[in-house]
C-alpha cells in the first residue's frame, strides 16, 4: 500500500513491517528523498539508513510516534514540504571549505550537513593551501578532501595529494579503443567500500554506480571537444603507490587516486566512520569533482 492508503486505514507499523511492504517503503523513501533527508536512489529496501532518516524526520517535526509509523507520522509525511522542515543553517565564510560548499550550492549539488556525514570532494589543479597550480599533465596536482559540517560550519578534516586524470601511459596506451577516460566534473553517487587492484590489492572505494567520462580519443589530455559517455568504467578511488608527484605512471587509467598509501589508508578510515556507512556497510558514497580554476573564479580567496 502507499502512504495515503496507510493513513486512511489508521494503521500502526513497526519499521520492520514497513520494510515488509515494498510499495509503502518505496513511497516513504520517495518522500524522504524529496525532503532531502535521504540519499537517492529509491530501492524499496527499508533498512537502517531509511529507518534513521524517518526517525530524523519524526524528530524534526516533533512527532510523538518516534520509532514506528502511525497516523501522525503518515500525515506529516504526506503534508510536509521541504521548506517547512527546519534546516541547519550553513555558516559559510571565505575559508576554502566554505568556498567549496558555496560552489556546490550554486551548482545544486547535495551537501551532507549532519555531524559524522562526510563530503568527499576532489578539486582539480589546486594545492593544499587552496591556491591554483599550473595543472600540468601526468602530475599529482589535484586534491582529495573530506569536508564535514559541524553545527553549520564546514571544516576540511583531511586534504591529500591526488589526481583526477589519467597519466601519460594510459593516455597514449588507452584501455579502451575510444580513448582514455577522464571523469567529468560534477557529483556522482557511485562508490562502495571494496577492493582495488590485482598485484597489490587494497581497500578502496569501487565504482558501483554510473558516472560520466570524457574519452580522450585525440590524446591531448584535455576534456574539451571529447565525446562523453555515461556508465560503469571501473573508476575507483584508490592509492597511487607512493609514486613521485611529477609522474602518475601506471597509477591511473582514469581513477580518482590519492598519491600515497598512508594518505589513502587515512582516507578510508575516515570515510568508514561516516554515520551512513556505520548504519549500512553497503552504503554508496557520493563524490564531487570540481575544477579549481572555476571554483576560484567564482569564489576567490
N, C-alpha and C positions, 0 to 999 in steps of 0.2 A: 504494500500500500504506500501511498505518498503521504506527505505531512498533512495535507488537507483531510484526507480520509482518517488519519490517525487522530487528528484533533476532533473531528465530528463524532468519532466513536468513543471519545473520552477514555482513552486507554492510558496505561502506565507501563513503560518498558524499561527494563534494565539495559545497560549498554550492550550486554551480551545478546539480548533479544533484538535490539536494533541491528546488530551485526548479522543476525539470522534472517533478516528481511532485507534482501538486496535492494529492492526498489526504495524502501524507506531510507536505508543507509546512503544510497546514491543521492536522493533528494536532499538529505541533510548535508552531505558533503558539498553539493552544488551551492547551497545557501552559505555555508561556512567559507567557501572559496570566494563567493561574491562579497561577503563581509570582510574579506582579507584576513581571516583567522586561520586559514588552512591553505597549504600549497596545492596548486593543481598538479596532476590531473585527477579527475574523479575516477575511482576504481571500484566503488561499491563494496570495498572491504573496510568495515568499521573497526579498525584496530586501535592500538594505543595512542597514535598521533591524532586520529579523528576524535577519539574519546577525550583527549586532553584539550583539543580545540573546542569541543562542545562544553566542557567544564569551564573553559576560559570565557566562552560566550555567556554562560549562566552567571559567572562571577561579574562580568562587565555589566550585565543587565539586572544585577541584584535579584536573581531568580531564586526562589525558595526551594526549588527541586534539585539541588546540587547533587550530581552523581547518577541521575536517572532521567528519562524522558517522560514528561507528563503533560498535562493540559497547558500549564503556564509556559513551559519551555517551548512547546509546539507553537503556541500563539505568538510568542515573541519572535521565534524563527520566521514565522510567516509575515509578521508585520514590521520587523525592524529593517531599516535600510542602513547602508554603510555610514552615512553621515550622522546617524543617530547614536552610533557606538562611540564611547569615549576612547580617544586615541592618544597614545603617549606622544606629546608634542616634541618633535625633534628640535634640539637646541644647537643650531649649526652656526659655527663661526667662520674663520678664514684659515683654519688649520687644514692640513692635507686631507684628513679623514672627512671633515665637513664638506670640503670642496668635491670630494669624490661622491658623497651622498647627494649633494646638490645636483651634480651631473646626472646621477642615477634618477633622481626625482624628475628632472627635466625630460629625461628620456622615457619616463613612465615605467622604469624598472622596479621590480619588487625589492623592498628593503626589509630585512629582518630587524625588528626593533625590540624584541624581548630579550631579557638577560639570558645568557648562555645559548643564544642563537646567533650564528656567525654568518657574516657576508664574506664570501670568497671572491676576491677581485684581482684581476690581472691588469696592470697598466703598462702599455707598450711604450718603449722609448723613454723611460723615466729612471732616474737614480733614486737611491734610498732617501735622499733629502727632499724629494719632490721636485727636483729640477730636471729639465729635459736633457737628454744626451743626443748625440747625432744619429742614433739608432742605426749603426752600420749593420749590414747583413752578417750572419754567421757568428754573432756575439750574444752572450747572455746579458742583454742590456735592458731587460724588462723587469717588472716587479710582480711578485706574487704576494698578496696581502690578505690578512684576515682582519676584518673590522667588526667590532662588537658595539652595540648601542646600549649604554648603561644609564638608566634613568634619563633617557632622551639625549644623552651626549655620546657622540661617536668617538671611538678610540681604535687606532691601529694597534692591535695586540701582537702582531708579528708582520715582518716585512723582509722578504728574501729575494735574492737574485734569481732571475728566471728568464725563460724565453717563451714567447707565444708563437714562434715561427720555426719552420724547418731550417736547418743549416745548409751549407753548400752541398754536402754529399747527397742528401735526398732530394735537393732541388734539381741537381744535374743527373741523378740516378733515381727518378721517382718510382715509388712502389706501384703507382697507378699510371697507365698509359696517358691519361688525361692531364697529368702533371701533379706535382706535389700539392698536398692540401695545406692551406693556410686558413685558420679559423677566422670566421667573420667577427667583427666587433658586434657586441650585443650581449644578451643574457639568455642562458640556456639551463634548463633543469635536466641534467643528463648524466650525472655521475654517482656511482655507488662504490662503497669500500670493497676492494677486491685485490687482485694480484696482477702486477705488470712484469713482463719480461720473461725470457727463457734462460739466457745464460746467467743472469743474476736476478732471479725473481724477487720482488719486494712488494710490500703493501702499498697500494696506490688508490686513487680514485679512478675507476674504469668507466668508460662510456657505456651507458645503457639506454640513453635517450638520444633523440635526433639533435644534431647541430648543423649549422650552415658553414660551408667552407668555400674558399676560392681555389680554383685549380690553376696552378702556375704553369700553363702549357708553354709559354714563351721563356720560362726560366729566368725572369728578370727580378725575382724575389720581391715582387710588389703585388698588391691586390688589384690595382686599377686596371680595368679592361678585361679582367679574368672572368671566366664563367663561374657561376655559383651553383653549388649542389647542396641538397639537404638530405641527411641520412645518418647512417651508422658507419663510422670510419676508423674506429679504434683509437680515437683521440683521448688518450688517458692523461691523468695528472700524476707524473712520476718524477724520479730523481734523474739528475744529469751526470752521475758517475764522477763527480768532482773534476770535471774537465775544466780547462782554462777558460777564463771569462771571454777570451778572444777566439774560441774555437768550439762551436757546438758539436762538431764531429758527427758521430753516429747517434747522438743522444736524442735527436728529434727528427721525425719524419712528418711532423705537424702536430705533435702533442704539446701540452702545456707542462713545461719542465722546469722544476726548481734545480738550480745548478748543483747543489751539494747533497750528499747523502744525509748528513746530520740535519741540515735545514729541512729536508723533506720529512725526515722522521719527526721533527718538531711539528711540522705542518699536519701530519697525520694524527699525532697525539692530540693536537688542539681540535681539529675538526671532529674527531671522535668523541670529544666532550660536549659537542652540540646537543642540546636538550632533545632535539628531534631524533637524532641518531641513538641517543640513550633509550628513547622510547621504542625505537624500531631500528634494528641493525640493518634492515634493508632500505633504509631511508635514502631517497635520491636527492643529491645535493645540487643546488643552484650555483652557478658561477657566472661572473660578469667580466667581459673583456672590453677594455676601454682604450682608445688611442690617447696617449699622453698629450700630444700637441693640441688636440681638440679640447681636452679637459682644461689645460692651462689657458687656452684661448678664451674659453667661456668663463672660467673661474680662476683668474690669475692669482698667484700668491702675493 
